[in-house]
Amino acid sequence: MSTMQVRTGAPDGTPKFSGKGLKTGQLGLLAVVVIGISTIAPAYVLTSTLGPTVQSIGVHLPAIFIVGFIPMFLVALGYRELNADTPDSGTTFTWVTKAFGPYLGWIGGWGLLAANIIVLSNLAGVAVDFFYLFLAQITGQDAIADLTGIRWLNILTCLVFVGAAVWVSCRGVKTTKAVQYALVGLQVAVLAWFVIAAFSRIQQGSAAGAVAFSWDWFNPFAIESFSAFALGLSLSIFAFWGWDVCLTVSEESRNGRRTAGLAAAVTAVVVLGMYLLGAIATVMFAGVGTEGLGLNNADISENVFAALAAPVMGPFAILLSLAVLSSCAASLQSTFLSPARSLLAMGYYKALPEKFATVHPTYRSPVFATVVAGVISAGFYSLMRIISDNVLNDTIMALGLMICFYYGLTALACVWYFRHSAFRSVRNVVFRFLAPLLGGIGLVVVFLQTAVDSWDPAFGSGSEILGVGLVFVIGVGIIALGVLVMFIVRRTHPGFFRGETLRRDTPALEVAD
């Protein structure tokens, strides 16, 4: 394919632009790790998942975070092998197509796109809550925090946040990098402050719901049922999700074959440490009761830090609100990298209209694909806010389904893709066979169990469509919708589905050393 050639701009032949038109060599290891942490958004994840996770598995947050980390880390090792062989912004779409063919590759790409676009809407929703809380704290007018409950105003504010994030993302990864250093630094510093302040108040005896630390919290076998375990694990997997953005920017990184995979692994380990400290401090301070600050209180479960900020940090509570707001803003912006570049790859390989393959001549970013992702994300949030009174919890639970789906599919694709070389060395056995196989199977099991359980409306907020739980409708329904869209696209873009534009022997794009 002539489009696979790399344009060069330096006398020594070093690529200036990848075959897709993305500018290469813009990001080093630290920058990619920061973008990875930003996309995961620890402050946002903790405030939005601690409540639902405690409701399913009680005090065993450390156990479920560690168990959720294991398959994610194993899958990350498989991603690293695929990226070293074929660095490509399409990630799941490209690799699954090379391994299993165009149909599974297309639906895998759809799963990635759906998960990212839905989480973008969720991020914007949490950002709206903390924006009005932040304004209330600054002005001393508590009533301002209640504005988030006005549906039309909530949706309008969400659209503004999404629009701002799209604008920054369209300006390319160089602008993204500058924004992320500031926002990620702020949220990490304030989270550390929160953890230290919580432990300090516990020691002083000023935490009303405090519970004593127990090593039993690290025991996953103490969770009461496998369904509860699977739900908790699904939420935990969501909590780690986002490190694959490190692979998405491989074409724009220095030494992209190595840097992207290493950054993904480093990101996952750093975030695990942050989650363990944050979870232990929060459970010990607030307890797991159903009243007041207890994490089983349904009134605060959707946004735990909004309730805990003042009791833990006192007059500095505004900093926690600002940290979560910055976490959402950072992730909202950096998360656009993944769907935009996946859409770019799908357009490049002619699995979608070629308009998606266009790159801005100045910013070297897929502006059209980014805008499309933003429009769909904003529309999805608006619809869900109208349908469900507990939209954030429902979408988080549904996200766990889609994440397990496309991560698991990619991990198994790694096993199949490297089947001829998997047993040539001990290293290959571990990284190309065992790690992705175990990680992929683990995620498939969680997907199936969660899909069965989520049929019941009680699994989520209680919202339902024709008697079917909204979590199931979102998670499984969107994957099924992807199959329908795929067959429609096949009629207009048959070349991709005949294996003419992307197959196993399609040469990998060059990346900067």
C-alpha positions in Angstrom: 0.0 0.0 0.0 1.5 3.4 -0.9 -0.1 5.0 2.1 2.1 2.9 4.4 5.2 5.0 3.4 6.6 7.4 5.9 7.3 11.0 4.9 10.7 12.1 6.2 11.7 15.6 7.0 15.3 15.4 8.4 18.5 14.9 6.4 19.3 11.7 8.2 16.0 10.2 7.2 14.5 10.3 10.7 10.7 10.2 10.2 9.0 13.5 10.9 5.5 12.3 10.3 4.1 8.8 10.5 2.2 7.2 7.6 -1.1 8.6 9.0 0.4 12.1 9.1 0.9 12.3 12.9 4.1 14.1 14.0 6.6 11.6 15.5 9.0 12.0 18.4 7.0 14.5 20.4 6.6 12.6 23.7 9.2 11.0 26.0 8.7 8.4 28.7 7.7 10.8 31.4 5.2 12.6 29.2 3.5 9.4 28.1 3.3 8.2 31.8 1.7 11.5 32.7 -0.8 11.2 29.9 -1.5 7.7 31.1 -2.1 8.7 34.7 -4.2 11.7 33.4 -6.4 9.4 31.4 -7.0 7.0 34.3 -7.7 10.1 36.5 -7.1 8.6 40.0 -8.9 11.4 41.8 -12.0 11.1 39.6 -12.0 7.3 39.8 -11.7 7.2 43.6 -14.6 9.7 44.1 -16.9 7.9 41.6 -16.1 4.2 42.3 -15.4 3.9 46.0 -19.1 4.1 46.9 -20.4 1.5 44.3 -17.5 -0.8 45.1 -18.0 -0.7 48.8 -21.7 -1.4 48.2 -20.8 -4.6 46.4 -17.8 -5.9 48.4 -17.7 -4.0 51.7 -14.3 -3.1 53.3 -12.3 -5.3 50.9 -11.3 -2.5 48.6 -7.6 -3.2 48.8 -8.2 -6.8 47.9 -10.4 -6.0 44.9 -7.9 -3.3 43.7 -5.1 -5.8 43.8 -7.1 -8.5 42.1 -8.3 -6.1 39.4 -4.7 -4.9 38.9 -3.5 -8.5 38.1 -5.4 -9.1 34.8 -4.9 -5.6 33.7 -1.1 -5.8 34.2 -1.0 -9.2 32.4 -2.9 -7.7 29.5 -0.6 -4.7 29.5 2.3 -7.0 29.0 0.5 -8.5 25.9 -0.1 -4.9 24.6 3.6 -4.2 25.0 4.5 -7.2 22.8 2.0 -6.2 20.2 3.2 -2.6 20.2 6.8 -3.6 19.9 5.9 -5.6 16.8 3.4 -3.3 15.3 3.2 0.2 16.8 -0.1 1.7 15.6 -2.5 4.3 16.9 -5.3 1.9 16.1 -4.2 -0.5 18.9 -7.1 -3.0 19.5 -8.6 -2.4 16.0 -5.3 -2.9 14.2 -4.0 -5.8 16.3 -7.2 -7.8 16.5 -7.7 -7.4 12.7 -4.1 -8.7 12.1 -4.7 -11.7 14.4 -8.4 -12.7 13.9 -9.4 -10.9 10.8 -11.5 -7.8 9.9 -14.8 -8.7 11.5 -13.5 -9.2 15.1 -11.0 -6.4 14.5 -13.8 -3.9 13.6 -16.0 -4.9 16.6 -12.9 -4.7 18.9 -12.3 -1.2 17.7 -16.0 -0.4 18.2 -15.7 -1.6 21.8 -12.7 0.6 22.4 -14.5 3.6 20.9 -17.7 3.0 22.8 -15.9 2.7 26.1 -13.9 5.8 25.6 -16.8 7.9 24.4 -19.0 6.8 27.3 -16.3 7.5 29.9 -15.9 10.9 28.3 -19.5 11.7 29.1 -19.1 10.3 32.6 -16.0 12.5 33.2 -17.9 15.5 32.1 -20.7 14.6 34.5 -18.4 14.5 37.5 -16.7 17.7 36.3 -20.0 19.4 36.3 -20.7 18.4 39.9 -17.3 19.5 41.2 -17.5 22.7 39.2 -20.6 23.9 41.0 -19.3 22.6 44.3 -16.0 24.6 43.7 -18.0 27.7 42.9 -20.1 27.2 46.1 -17.0 26.9 48.2 -15.3 29.9 46.7 -18.3 32.2 47.1 -19.6 30.7 50.4 -23.1 30.3 48.7 -24.0 26.6 49.4 -27.0 26.8 47.1 -24.7 27.1 44.1 -23.7 23.4 44.6 -27.3 22.4 44.1 -27.4 23.8 40.6 -26.0 20.5 39.3 -29.4 19.0 40.0 -31.1 21.3 37.5 -31.1 18.9 34.5 -31.0 21.4 31.6 -28.2 23.4 33.3 -26.3 20.3 34.1 -26.4 19.2 30.5 -25.5 22.6 29.2 -22.5 22.8 31.5 -21.4 19.4 30.4 -21.5 20.4 26.7 -19.2 23.4 27.5 -16.7 21.1 29.2 -16.7 18.7 26.3 -16.4 21.5 23.8 -13.3 22.9 25.7 -11.7 19.5 25.9 -12.2 18.9 22.1 -10.7 22.3 21.4 -7.5 21.5 23.4 -7.2 18.0 21.9 -7.5 19.3 18.4 -4.4 21.3 18.9 -2.3 18.2 19.2 -0.2 16.2 21.7 2.2 19.1 22.3 -0.5 21.2 23.8 -2.0 18.2 25.6 1.4 17.5 27.2 1.7 21.0 28.6 -1.8 21.0 30.0 -1.3 17.5 31.6 1.8 18.3 33.5 0.0 21.0 35.5 -3.3 19.2 36.0 -1.8 15.8 36.9 0.7 17.4 39.3 -2.1 19.2 41.1 -4.3 16.1 41.6 -1.5 13.9 42.8 -0.4 16.5 45.3 -3.9 17.1 46.7 -4.6 13.3 46.9 -1.5 12.9 49.0 -2.7 15.8 51.2 -6.1 14.1 51.6 -4.6 10.8 52.6 -2.3 12.3 55.2 -5.1 14.5 56.6 -7.4 11.5 56.8 -4.9 9.4 58.7 -4.1 12.4 61.0 -7.8 12.9 61.9 -8.2 9.2 62.6 -5.2 9.3 64.9 -6.7 12.3 66.7 -10.0 10.6 67.1 -12.0 13.2 65.1 -13.3 10.8 62.5 -16.9 9.9 63.5 -17.3 6.8 61.4 -13.7 5.5 61.7 -13.0 1.8 61.6 -9.8 0.1 62.5 -7.5 -1.2 59.8 -7.5 -4.9 59.2 -5.3 -7.1 57.0 -8.5 -9.0 56.2 -9.3 -6.2 53.8 -6.7 -7.7 51.5 -8.4 -11.1 51.5 -10.5 -11.5 48.3 -11.8 -14.9 49.5 -13.7 -13.1 52.3 -16.1 -11.4 49.8 -19.5 -13.0 50.3 -20.4 -14.2 46.8 -18.8 -14.6 43.3 -21.4 -12.2 41.9 -20.4 -9.6 44.4 -16.7 -10.4 43.6 -17.3 -10.1 39.9 -19.1 -6.7 40.3 -16.3 -5.4 42.5 -13.7 -6.7 40.0 -15.5 -5.1 37.1 -15.4 -1.7 38.9 -11.8 -2.3 39.8 -10.9 -3.0 36.2 -12.6 0.2 35.3 -10.5 2.0 37.9 -7.3 0.9 36.1 -8.6 1.4 32.6 -6.9 4.1 30.5 -3.3 3.0 30.5 -3.7 1.8 26.9 -3.7 5.5 25.8 0.1 5.1 26.2 0.0 2.7 23.2 -2.3 4.9 21.2 0.4 7.7 21.1 3.2 5.3 20.1 3.4 6.9 16.6 4.0 10.3 18.3 6.5 9.1 20.9 10.3 8.9 20.9 11.3 5.3 20.5 7.6 4.4 20.3 8.1 0.6 20.1 9.7 0.6 23.6 8.5 3.8 25.3 4.7 3.2 24.9 4.7 -0.3 26.3 7.0 0.6 29.2 4.9 3.7 30.0 1.7 1.6 30.2 3.3 -0.8 32.8 4.7 2.0 34.9 1.4 3.9 34.8 -0.5 0.8 36.1 1.9 0.2 39.0 1.9 3.9 40.1 -1.9 4.1 40.0 -2.2 0.9 42.1 -0.2 2.5 44.8 -2.4 5.6 44.7 -5.6 3.5 44.9 -4.4 1.4 47.8 -3.5 4.5 49.9 -6.6 6.4 49.0 -9.0 3.5 49.6 -7.5 2.5 53.0 -7.6 6.2 54.2 -11.2 6.7 53.0 -12.5 3.5 54.5 -10.8 4.0 57.8 -12.0 7.6 58.1 -15.6 7.3 56.8 -16.5 3.6 57.6 -19.0 1.6 55.6 -22.2 2.7 57.2 -25.4 3.6 55.5 -25.8 7.0 57.2 -23.8 10.2 57.3 -20.4 9.9 55.7 -20.6 6.1 55.5 -19.6 4.8 52.1 -22.8 2.7 51.9 -24.8 5.9 52.1 -26.6 6.0 48.7 -26.8 9.8 48.9 -23.0 10.2 48.6 -21.9 7.0 46.8 -22.0 8.7 43.4 -19.4 11.3 44.5 -17.6 10.4 47.7 -15.1 13.2 47.9 -17.8 15.9 47.6 -19.0 14.7 51.0 -15.6 13.9 52.6 -13.7 17.1 51.5 -14.7 19.3 54.4 -14.6 16.7 57.2 -11.1 15.6 56.1 -9.4 18.7 54.9 -11.3 21.4 56.8 -10.8 24.9 55.4 -8.7 23.4 52.6 -11.6 21.3 51.3 -11.7 23.5 48.2 -8.4 22.0 47.1 -9.9 18.5 46.9 -12.8 19.8 44.8 -10.3 21.6 42.6 -8.2 18.4 42.4 -11.2 16.3 41.3 -12.2 19.0 38.9 -8.7 19.1 37.4 -8.6 15.3 37.3 -11.8 15.3 35.3 -10.7 18.1 33.1 -7.3 16.4 32.5 -8.8 13.1 31.7 -11.6 14.5 29.6 -9.0 16.1 27.4 -6.4 13.3 27.3 -9.0 10.6 26.9 -10.0 12.1 23.5 -6.6 10.9 22.2 -7.7 7.3 22.2 -11.0 7.4 20.3 -9.7 10.1 17.9 -6.7 8.1 16.9 -8.6 4.9 16.7 -11.1 6.5 14.4 -8.1 7.9 12.5 -6.7 4.3 12.1 -10.1 3.0 11.0 -10.3 5.7 8.4 -6.7 5.1 7.3 -7.3 1.4 6.8 -10.6 2.1 5.0 -12.8 0.6 7.7 -14.6 3.9 8.0 -15.1 6.9 5.6 -11.7 8.3 4.6 -12.7 11.7 6.2 -11.7 10.1 9.5 -8.1 9.7 8.2 -7.6 13.4 7.7 -5.0 15.2 9.9 -4.8 18.9 10.5 -1.9 20.3 8.5 -0.7 22.5 11.4 -1.5 20.7 14.6 -1.0 17.2 13.1 -4.0 15.9 15.0 -7.1 14.1 13.7 -9.5 17.1 14.2 -12.5 15.6 12.4 -12.3 12.3 14.4 -11.9 14.3 17.6 -14.9 16.5 16.9 -17.0 13.4 16.0 -16.0 11.7 19.3 -17.0 14.9 21.2 -20.4 15.2 19.6 -21.3 11.6 20.3 -20.0 11.8 23.8 -22.0 14.9 24.6 -25.1 13.4 23.0 -24.8 10.2 25.0 -24.5 12.1 28.3 -27.5 14.2 27.5 -29.6 11.1 26.7 -28.4 9.2 29.8 -29.0 12.2 32.1 -32.6 12.3 30.9 -33.2 8.5 31.2 -31.5 7.7 34.5 -31.3 9.6 37.8 -28.2 7.7 38.7 -26.4 8.0 35.3 -22.9 8.0 36.7 -23.1 4.7 38.6 -24.9 3.0 35.7 -22.4 4.1 33.1 -19.4 3.1 35.3 -20.8 -0.4 35.7 -21.6 -0.7 32.0 -18.0 0.5 31.2 -16.6 -2.4 33.1 -18.4 -4.7 30.6 -17.0 -3.0 27.6 -13.5 -2.7 29.0 -13.4 -6.4 29.8 -14.7 -7.1 26.2 -12.1 -5.2 24.2 -9.1 -5.7 26.6 -9.9 -9.4 26.8 -10.2 -9.7 23.0 -6.9 -7.8 22.5 -5.1 -10.1 25.0 -6.3 -13.2 23.2 -5.3 -11.7 19.9 -1.8 -11.3 21.3 -1.7 -15.1 22.0 -2.9 -16.0 18.6 -0.8 -13.4 16.7 2.4 -14.7 18.3 1.5 -18.4 18.2 4.3 -19.3 15.9 7.0 -17.6 18.1 5.5 -18.0 21.6 7.6 -21.1 22.5 10.9 -20.1 21.1 12.2 -18.8 24.4 11.2 -18.6 28.1 10.6 -14.9 27.7 8.2 -15.4 24.8 6.3 -18.1 26.8 5.8 -15.6 29.6 5.1 -12.4 27.7 3.5 -13.7 24.5 1.6 -16.6 25.8 1.0 -17.0 29.6 0.5 -13.3 30.6 -2.0 -12.3 27.8 -3.7 -15.7 28.0 -4.4 -15.6 31.7 -5.3 -11.9 31.6 -7.6 -12.3 28.6 -9.4 -15.3 30.1 -9.8 -13.5 33.4 -11.4 -10.5 31.7 -13.7 -12.7 29.6 -15.0 -14.5 32.8 -15.7 -11.1 34.5 -17.5 -9.9 31.3 -19.8 -13.0 31.2 -20.6 -13.0 34.9 -21.3 -9.2 34.9 -23.4 -9.5 31.7 -25.6 -12.2 33.4 -26.0 -10.3 36.6 -26.7 -6.9 35.0 -29.8 -8.2 33.3 -31.5 -7.5 36.6 -32.3 -3.8 37.1 -31.3 -4.1 40.8 -27.7 -4.6 39.6 -27.4 -0.9 39.0 -29.5 2.1 39.9 -32.8 0.2 39.3 -33.3 2.0 36.0 -34.6 -0.3 33.3 -35.8 -0.5 29.7 -38.6 -3.0 29.1 -37.7 -4.8 32.3 -34.0 -5.2 31.4 -31.4 -3.4 33.7 -30.0 -0.2 32.2 -26.4 -1.5 32.9 -27.0 -4.5 30.6 -28.7 -2.3 28.0 -25.7 0.1 27.9 -22.9 -2.5 28.1 -24.2 -5.4 26.0 -26.6 -3.3 23.9 -23.9 -1.0 22.6 -21.7 -4.0 21.6 -24.7 -5.5 19.7 -25.3 -2.2 18.1 -21.7 -2.3 16.9 -22.4 -5.5 15.1 -25.3 -3.9 13.3 -23.2 -0.8 12.3 -20.4 -3.1 11.2 -22.6 -4.8 8.6 -23.9 -1.5 7.4 -20.3 -0.2 7.0 -19.3 -3.4 5.1 -21.7 -2.4 2.3 -19.9 0.9 1.8 -16.3 -0.2 2.6 -16.1 -3.9 1.4 -12.3 -3.7 0.7 -11.4 -3.7 4.4 -13.7 -6.7 5.1 -12.1 -8.6 2.2 -8.7 -8.1 3.8 -7.4 -5.7 1.1 -6.3 -2.8 3.3 -5.2 -4.5 6.6 -4.1 -8.1 7.2 -1.4 -9.9 9.1 1.4 -9.3 6.5 0.6 -5.5 6.2 3.9 -3.8 7.1 4.1 -1.9 10.4 4.3 1.9 10.4 7.7 3.3 11.2 8.0 5.3 14.4 10.8 7.7 15.6 13.7 6.2 17.5 
